[in-house]
C-alpha cells in the first residue's frame, strides 16, 4: 500500500539540515518530492554509486539555474502543479529571485509555501546568519542542557535543526495541506527553529511555573541529571547504562536490583539535598558490573532501564532488529521511516540521488513537452547529470 501522503506533489529547494530532513519525512510517508538543486551543483554525469547523504533519500533530483529567466519560469510551472513547496533561504531571497509566495500563489492559489529559517521571517535577528546552537540558545533551551556547575552542552544539532526545525516544517506543511483541502486556498508556513525549540520546552515552562524546575540550576533538576534515579552510569567495562526510575514502584525496582533495597539512605527519594550523595553511591554500585551484566539483570523489568548504545550498537540490538527500526539502503544503514501505520506504511522509495540526476525525467513527468525540455537543456536553464 502507498504511504499516507501518496498523491501529494512537493517541491524542495535544496538546502542543508532541517529542510532536507522535512523533505525526507514527507517522502518517507509517500509524497512525491522532487529536490531542486543549483545548476552549479552538477559537475558531470551522475556517479554509478548512490549519494551518501541519508537525508536526501526517497526523491528525484532536478538541477535548475534560478538566476536564468527560463529557470525561474520552469520552477513556477512546476509550482503550478505542486501541492507544496519548501525552501530554506534567508528572508527575501525567494522574493528577489521572483519566486516568492506572491508569485507562486498567483500561479497556484492552493499551494502551501513552507519556509524554513532559524530566526523566522521577521524580528531583529531575521536576516542574521546562525546555526542550531544559536537558535536553541535564544529559545531558552540550551541553557538547561548540561551538568551541575559546568557549561551548557549542545545536544548535537537535534533540538534546533531537526526537532524544532525540520519536524515543525513537516508538521506545518501537512497541517496546511489538510486545511487547503477544505478551503481551496494555500498559505505560507513560517517555520523557525527558534520557535520550534521554544515549543519543545513547553513542559519545562509548566514545571517552572509550579516550582518543579529551577531555571538557574542546570543539572540539579529532576530530568536534567540532577536526580540519582534519572541518570546515566558508567559500568565496569567503561560503557554506560541509563535509568529513569521516577515513579515509586520503578524506584523500588531500581533499589531491589542494585541490592540497595532497605538501605535507609535511599528511603527519601525526592529529597534533593540527598541526591548528590545517592548518585555517588549508585555510581559505585553500577561500576561493579559490566553493561551486559546489568542488561541481564534489568532488561525487561520495570526499572526504566536501557543500555546506552552507539549508533552501530543500536542497529544491532534485538529490540530494534525485531521492529525493523533500522534498514540498509544501497549499503548504508539508516533509520527506517517513522511513525508506523497499520494500513498505509511509509517506505524509502529510493537511495539518495545526485544533483541533476533526474532533470529530464522530472520535467517530462510533470507535463513539459520534449521540445521545451530540449530548449531548457540547451540554454542551461536546467542541467542534467
GUKOL-306609 format. One record per residue (C-alpha): y, z, x; residue number from 1. Coordinates in steps of 0.5 Angstrom, whole numbers. Layout:
<rs>
+-------+-------+-------+-----+
!    yy !    zz !    xx ! seq !
+-------+-------+-------+-----+
!     Y !     Z !     X ! NUM !
...
+-------+-------+-------+-----+
</rs>
This chain:
<rs>
+-------+-------+-------+-----+
!    yy !    zz !    xx ! seq !
+-------+-------+-------+-----+
!     0 !     0 !     0 !   1 !
!     7 !    -1 !     2 !   2 !
!    12 !     5 !     4 !   3 !
!    16 !     8 !    -1 !   4 !
!    22 !     4 !     2 !   5 !
!    19 !    -3 !     1 !   6 !
!    23 !    -9 !    -1 !   7 !
!    30 !    -6 !     2 !   8 !
!    33 !   -10 !     7 !   9 !
!    37 !    -6 !    12 !  10 !
!    41 !    -9 !    18 !  11 !
!    42 !    -4 !    24 !  12 !
!    47 !    -6 !    29 !  13 !
!    45 !    -4 !    36 !  14 !
!    47 !     3 !    39 !  15 !
!    43 !     9 !    42 !  16 !
!    41 !    15 !    40 !  17 !
!    42 !    17 !    32 !  18 !
!    43 !    10 !    30 !  19 !
!    36 !     7 !    32 !  20 !
!    33 !    14 !    30 !  21 !
!    35 !    13 !    23 !  22 !
!    33 !     6 !    23 !  23 !
!    26 !     8 !    26 !  24 !
!    26 !    13 !    20 !  25 !
!    28 !     7 !    15 !  26 !
!    23 !     2 !    18 !  27 !
!    17 !     7 !    18 !  28 !
!    18 !     8 !    11 !  29 !
!    17 !     1 !     9 !  30 !
!    24 !    -2 !     9 !  31 !
!    25 !    -9 !    13 !  32 !
!    30 !    -7 !    18 !  33 !
!    33 !   -12 !    23 !  34 !
!    36 !   -10 !    29 !  35 !
!    43 !   -14 !    31 !  36 !
!    43 !   -14 !    39 !  37 !
!    49 !   -16 !    43 !  38 !
!    48 !   -23 !    45 !  39 !
!    49 !   -21 !    53 !  40 !
!    43 !   -16 !    52 !  41 !
!    39 !   -23 !    52 !  42 !
!    37 !   -24 !    59 !  43 !
!    32 !   -29 !    59 !  44 !
!    25 !   -30 !    55 !  45 !
!    22 !   -24 !    52 !  46 !
!    17 !   -21 !    56 !  47 !
!    10 !   -21 !    54 !  48 !
!    10 !   -13 !    54 !  49 !
!    13 !    -9 !    49 !  50 !
!    19 !    -6 !    49 !  51 !
!    18 !     1 !    52 !  52 !
!    23 !     5 !    47 !  53 !
!    19 !     8 !    41 !  54 !
!    26 !     9 !    37 !  55 !
!    26 !     1 !    37 !  56 !
!    19 !     1 !    33 !  57 !
!    18 !    -3 !    27 !  58 !
!    23 !    -8 !    26 !  59 !
!    25 !   -15 !    29 !  60 !
!    31 !   -17 !    33 !  61 !
!    36 !   -22 !    33 !  62 !
!    42 !   -23 !    38 !  63 !
!    49 !   -25 !    35 !  64 !
!    55 !   -25 !    39 !  65 !
!    60 !   -21 !    35 !  66 !
!    66 !   -24 !    38 !  67 !
!    65 !   -31 !    36 !  68 !
!    67 !   -33 !    30 !  69 !
!    61 !   -36 !    28 !  70 !
!    57 !   -30 !    30 !  71 !
!    62 !   -26 !    25 !  72 !
!    60 !   -31 !    20 !  73 !
!    53 !   -30 !    21 !  74 !
!    53 !   -23 !    20 !  75 !
!    57 !   -23 !    14 !  76 !
!    52 !   -28 !    11 !  77 !
!    46 !   -23 !    13 !  78 !
!    50 !   -17 !    10 !  79 !
!    51 !   -21 !     3 !  80 !
!    43 !   -21 !     2 !  81 !
!    42 !   -14 !     5 !  82 !
!    42 !    -7 !     1 !  83 !
!    45 !    -3 !     7 !  84 !
!    48 !    -4 !    14 !  85 !
!    48 !     2 !    19 !  86 !
!    53 !     2 !    25 !  87 !
!    55 !     7 !    31 !  88 !
!    61 !     4 !    34 !  89 !
!    67 !     9 !    34 !  90 !
!    72 !     9 !    28 !  91 !
!    76 !     2 !    27 !  92 !
!    71 !    -2 !    32 !  93 !
!    68 !    -6 !    26 !  94 !
!    74 !    -7 !    23 !  95 !
!    77 !   -10 !    29 !  96 !
!    71 !   -15 !    29 !  97 !
!    72 !   -17 !    22 !  98 !
!    66 !   -13 !    20 !  99 !
!    69 !    -7 !    17 ! 100 !
!    67 !    -4 !    10 ! 101 !
!    72 !    -8 !     6 ! 102 !
!    70 !   -15 !     9 ! 103 !
!    62 !   -13 !     8 ! 104 !
!    63 !   -10 !     1 ! 105 !
!    67 !   -16 !    -1 ! 106 !
!    61 !   -21 !     0 ! 107 !
!    56 !   -16 !    -3 ! 108 !
!    59 !   -10 !    -7 ! 109 !
!    52 !    -7 !    -8 ! 110 !
!    52 !    -6 !     0 ! 111 !
!    51 !     1 !     3 ! 112 !
!    55 !     1 !     9 ! 113 !
!    52 !     7 !    14 ! 114 !
!    57 !     9 !    19 ! 115 !
!    54 !    14 !    25 ! 116 !
!    59 !    18 !    29 ! 117 !
!    60 !    24 !    33 ! 118 !
!    66 !    27 !    30 ! 119 !
!    67 !    23 !    24 ! 120 !
!    71 !    17 !    21 ! 121 !
!    77 !    22 !    21 ! 122 !
!    80 !    28 !    24 ! 123 !
!    84 !    30 !    31 ! 124 !
!    77 !    28 !    35 ! 125 !
!    75 !    22 !    31 ! 126 !
!    77 !    17 !    37 ! 127 !
!    75 !    21 !    43 ! 128 !
!    68 !    20 !    47 ! 129 !
!    63 !    25 !    46 ! 130 !
!    55 !    27 !    46 ! 131 !
!    51 !    31 !    43 ! 132 !
!    52 !    37 !    47 ! 133 !
!    60 !    37 !    45 ! 134 !
!    58 !    35 !    37 ! 135 !
!    54 !    42 !    37 ! 136 !
!    59 !    46 !    41 ! 137 !
!    65 !    44 !    36 ! 138 !
!    60 !    45 !    30 ! 139 !
!    59 !    52 !    32 ! 140 !
!    51 !    51 !    33 ! 141 !
!    51 !    51 !    41 ! 142 !
!    54 !    58 !    42 ! 143 !
!    48 !    61 !    39 ! 144 !
!    42 !    58 !    43 ! 145 !
!    40 !    62 !    49 ! 146 !
!    38 !    69 !    52 ! 147 !
!    42 !    75 !    51 ! 148 !
!    47 !    75 !    57 ! 149 !
!    46 !    68 !    59 ! 150 !
!    50 !    62 !    58 ! 151 !
!    48 !    57 !    52 ! 152 !
!    42 !    53 !    53 ! 153 !
!    43 !    46 !    49 ! 154 !
!    36 !    45 !    45 ! 155 !
!    35 !    38 !    48 ! 156 !
!    39 !    33 !    44 ! 157 !
!    35 !    34 !    38 ! 158 !
!    41 !    38 !    34 ! 159 !
!    46 !    33 !    34 ! 160 !
!    44 !    26 !    35 ! 161 !
!    37 !    27 !    31 ! 162 !
!    37 !    33 !    27 ! 163 !
!    45 !    33 !    25 ! 164 !
!    46 !    25 !    26 ! 165 !
!    40 !    20 !    25 ! 166 !
!    37 !    24 !    20 ! 167 !
!    43 !    25 !    16 ! 168 !
!    45 !    18 !    16 ! 169 !
!    38 !    16 !    14 ! 170 !
!    38 !    21 !     8 ! 171 !
!    45 !    19 !     6 ! 172 !
!    43 !    11 !     6 ! 173 !
!    37 !    13 !     2 ! 174 !
!    42 !    17 !    -3 ! 175 !
!    47 !    12 !    -3 ! 176 !
!    42 !     6 !    -5 ! 177 !
!    39 !    10 !   -10 ! 178 !
!    46 !    11 !   -13 ! 179 !
!    47 !     4 !   -12 ! 180 !
!    41 !     2 !   -17 ! 181 !
!    45 !     6 !   -23 ! 182 !
!    52 !     4 !   -21 ! 183 !
!    51 !    -3 !   -18 ! 184 !
!    56 !    -1 !   -13 ! 185 !
!    55 !     0 !    -6 ! 186 !
!    59 !     5 !    -2 ! 187 !
!    61 !     8 !     5 ! 188 !
!    57 !    13 !     8 ! 189 !
!    61 !    17 !    14 ! 190 !
!    55 !    21 !    17 ! 191 !
!    58 !    25 !    23 ! 192 !
!    54 !    29 !    28 ! 193 !
!    59 !    35 !    28 ! 194 !
!    58 !    35 !    20 ! 195 !
!    50 !    35 !    20 ! 196 !
!    50 !    40 !    26 ! 197 !
!    54 !    45 !    22 ! 198 !
!    50 !    44 !    16 ! 199 !
!    44 !    45 !    20 ! 200 !
!    47 !    52 !    21 ! 201 !
!    47 !    54 !    13 ! 202 !
!    42 !    59 !    13 ! 203 !
!    46 !    63 !    19 ! 204 !
!    52 !    63 !    15 ! 205 !
!    49 !    66 !    10 ! 206 !
!    46 !    71 !    15 ! 207 !
!    53 !    72 !    18 ! 208 !
!    56 !    74 !    11 ! 209 !
!    51 !    79 !     9 ! 210 !
!    51 !    82 !    16 ! 211 !
!    44 !    80 !    19 ! 212 !
!    47 !    75 !    24 ! 213 !
!    52 !    78 !    30 ! 214 !
!    55 !    71 !    32 ! 215 !
!    58 !    75 !    38 ! 216 !
!    51 !    77 !    41 ! 217 !
!    47 !    71 !    43 ! 218 !
!    40 !    72 !    44 ! 219 !
!    40 !    79 !    40 ! 220 !
!    38 !    77 !    33 ! 221 !
!    32 !    76 !    29 ! 222 !
!    31 !    69 !    30 ! 223 !
!    34 !    67 !    37 ! 224 !
!    29 !    71 !    41 ! 225 !
!    33 !    78 !    40 ! 226 !
!    26 !    81 !    37 ! 227 !
!    20 !    82 !    40 ! 228 !
!    16 !    79 !    35 ! 229 !
!    19 !    73 !    35 ! 230 !
!    19 !    70 !    42 ! 231 !
!    15 !    66 !    47 ! 232 !
!    11 !    70 !    52 ! 233 !
!     8 !    68 !    59 ! 234 !
!     1 !    68 !    60 ! 235 !
!    -4 !    70 !    66 ! 236 !
!    -4 !    62 !    68 ! 237 !
!     3 !    61 !    67 ! 238 !
!     3 !    58 !    61 ! 239 !
!     6 !    60 !    54 ! 240 !
!     5 !    62 !    47 ! 241 !
!     9 !    63 !    41 ! 242 !
!     9 !    69 !    36 ! 243 !
!    13 !    69 !    30 ! 244 !
!    11 !    76 !    26 ! 245 !
!    17 !    77 !    22 ! 246 !
!    13 !    80 !    15 ! 247 !
!    10 !    87 !    16 ! 248 !
!     3 !    84 !    15 ! 249 !
!     4 !    79 !    20 ! 250 !
!     7 !    84 !    25 ! 251 !
!     1 !    89 !    23 ! 252 !
!    -4 !    83 !    25 ! 253 !
!     0 !    82 !    32 ! 254 !
!    -1 !    89 !    34 ! 255 !
!    -8 !    89 !    32 ! 256 !
!   -10 !    83 !    36 ! 257 !
!    -6 !    85 !    42 ! 258 !
!    -9 !    92 !    42 ! 259 !
!    -3 !    96 !    40 ! 260 !
!    -5 !    98 !    33 ! 261 !
!    -3 !   105 !    32 ! 262 !
!     2 !   105 !    38 ! 263 !
!     8 !   110 !    36 ! 264 !
!    13 !   106 !    40 ! 265 !
!    12 !    99 !    35 ! 266 !
!    12 !   103 !    29 ! 267 !
!    19 !   102 !    27 ! 268 !
!    19 !    94 !    27 ! 269 !
!    26 !    93 !    25 ! 270 !
!    30 !    98 !    30 ! 271 !
!    34 !    93 !    34 ! 272 !
!    35 !    99 !    39 ! 273 !
!    28 !    99 !    41 ! 274 !
!    27 !    91 !    41 ! 275 !
!    28 !    90 !    49 ! 276 !
!    23 !    96 !    51 ! 277 !
!    18 !    93 !    46 ! 278 !
!    19 !    86 !    48 ! 279 !
!    17 !    88 !    56 ! 280 !
!    11 !    92 !    53 ! 281 !
!     9 !    85 !    49 ! 282 !
!    10 !    81 !    55 ! 283 !
!     6 !    86 !    60 ! 284 !
!     0 !    85 !    55 ! 285 !
!     1 !    77 !    54 ! 286 !
!     1 !    77 !    61 ! 287 !
!    -6 !    80 !    62 ! 288 !
!   -10 !    74 !    59 ! 289 !
!    -9 !    66 !    59 ! 290 !
!    -6 !    62 !    54 ! 291 !
!   -13 !    59 !    52 ! 292 !
!   -16 !    67 !    51 ! 293 !
!   -10 !    68 !    47 ! 294 !
!   -12 !    62 !    43 ! 295 !
!   -19 !    64 !    42 ! 296 !
!   -16 !    71 !    39 ! 297 !
!   -10 !    69 !    35 ! 298 !
!   -11 !    61 !    33 ! 299 !
!   -13 !    61 !    25 ! 300 !
!   -10 !    68 !    24 ! 301 !
!    -4 !    71 !    20 ! 302 !
!     0 !    73 !    27 ! 303 !
!     4 !    67 !    26 ! 304 !
!     2 !    64 !    33 ! 305 !
!     1 !    58 !    37 ! 306 !
!     1 !    56 !    44 ! 307 !
!     7 !    53 !    47 ! 308 !
!     5 !    45 !    49 ! 309 !
!     8 !    40 !    52 ! 310 !
!     8 !    33 !    49 ! 311 !
!     2 !    31 !    52 ! 312 !
!    -2 !    37 !    50 ! 313 !
!     1 !    37 !    43 ! 314 !
!    -2 !    30 !    42 ! 315 !
!    -9 !    32 !    44 ! 316 !
!    -9 !    39 !    40 ! 317 !
!   -15 !    39 !    35 ! 318 !
!   -10 !    40 !    29 ! 319 !
!    -5 !    34 !    31 ! 320 !
!   -11 !    30 !    32 ! 321 !
!   -14 !    31 !    25 ! 322 !
!    -8 !    30 !    22 ! 323 !
!    -6 !    24 !    26 ! 324 !
!     1 !    27 !    28 ! 325 !
!     1 !    22 !    34 ! 326 !
!    -1 !    15 !    35 ! 327 !
!    -2 !    10 !    40 ! 328 !
!     2 !     3 !    39 ! 329 !
!     2 !    -2 !    45 ! 330 !
!    -1 !     3 !    50 ! 331 !
!     5 !     8 !    48 ! 332 !
!     3 !    15 !    45 ! 333 !
!     8 !    17 !    40 ! 334 !
!    10 !    21 !    33 ! 335 !
!     7 !    18 !    27 ! 336 !
!    11 !    16 !    21 ! 337 !
!    13 !    23 !    17 ! 338 !
!    13 !    25 !    12 ! 339 !
!     7 !    23 !     9 ! 340 !
!     6 !    20 !     2 ! 341 !
!     0 !    20 !    -3 ! 342 !
!     1 !    13 !    -5 ! 343 !
!     6 !     9 !    -1 ! 344 !
!     4 !    12 !     6 ! 345 !
!     9 !    10 !    12 ! 346 !
!     7 !     6 !    18 ! 347 !
!     9 !     3 !    24 ! 348 !
!    10 !    -4 !    23 ! 349 !
!    10 !    -7 !    30 ! 350 !
!    12 !    -5 !    37 ! 351 !
!    19 !    -5 !    39 ! 352 !
!    22 !   -11 !    40 ! 353 !
!    26 !   -14 !    46 ! 354 !
!    33 !   -17 !    45 ! 355 !
!    34 !   -23 !    41 ! 356 !
!    26 !   -24 !    40 ! 357 !
!    26 !   -26 !    33 ! 358 !
!    33 !   -29 !    32 ! 359 !
!    31 !   -36 !    29 ! 360 !
!    25 !   -33 !    25 ! 361 !
!    30 !   -28 !    22 ! 362 !
!    35 !   -33 !    20 ! 363 !
!    30 !   -37 !    17 ! 364 !
!    27 !   -32 !    13 ! 365 !
!    34 !   -29 !    11 ! 366 !
!    36 !   -36 !     8 ! 367 !
!    39 !   -40 !    14 ! 368 !
!    37 !   -47 !    14 ! 369 !
!    34 !   -51 !    20 ! 370 !
!    41 !   -55 !    22 ! 371 !
!    45 !   -49 !    21 ! 372 !
!    40 !   -45 !    26 ! 373 !
!    40 !   -50 !    31 ! 374 !
!    48 !   -50 !    31 ! 375 !
!    49 !   -43 !    32 ! 376 !
!    44 !   -43 !    38 ! 377 !
!    47 !   -49 !    41 ! 378 !
!    54 !   -45 !    40 ! 379 !
!    51 !   -39 !    43 ! 380 !
!    54 !   -35 !    37 ! 381 !
!    47 !   -33 !    36 ! 382 !
!    42 !   -32 !    42 ! 383 !
!    34 !   -33 !    42 ! 384 !
!    30 !   -30 !    48 ! 385 !
+-------+-------+-------+-----+
</rs>
